[in-house]
Amino acid sequence: MESFLIVRIGSNKLGIKVKDIHFIVRNNGIVPLPDMPEWMEGVISYRDKVVPVLNNKERLNLKNSNENSKRIVLCTPKKDTLIGINVDQSIGIFKVEQDNVKKSKNKGALDSTINLKKEIIPVLNMEKLLTGEQIEFIKKL
């Protein structure tokens, strides 16, 4: 059995493995930086650290309902690396039997799905979310 946080980005639901989540924070404003790469929406401050927030449209092909989304899910795609994912709603944490987790044919960051209460929800693969080059960029912030 595995636990997933189900979130909503725009009209889409998305699963994130609980083991990949560091914390969920209130969105008090994302600060854009000059010469920022397209895959970054901006940065937030979290416990005296600068944390990049992903551009959901660029990285996940998902668009938030509005620019002032309520929550940012802080995730760890690699050890000692923290990123934010701007979500419209945090729906809840659900335990899913291994039989209900399926690999999909998609080779991108959404490469598996879960069957949750007869609803198929794509799951974010943190290891495929960012390239090695993007991880190195984050470490320099």
RAJOHU-V555523 format. One line per field, one symbol per residue. burial: 1 if it has 16 or more other ideal C-beta (glycine too) atoms within 10 Angstrom, else 0. A space follows every 10 residues. Layout:
BEGIN
burial: ???
END
This chain:
BEGIN
burial: 0101111111 0111111001 1001101001 0000000011 1111000000 1111110011 0101000010 1111101000 1111111101 1001010000 1000000011 1111010000 1111110011 0001000100 0
END
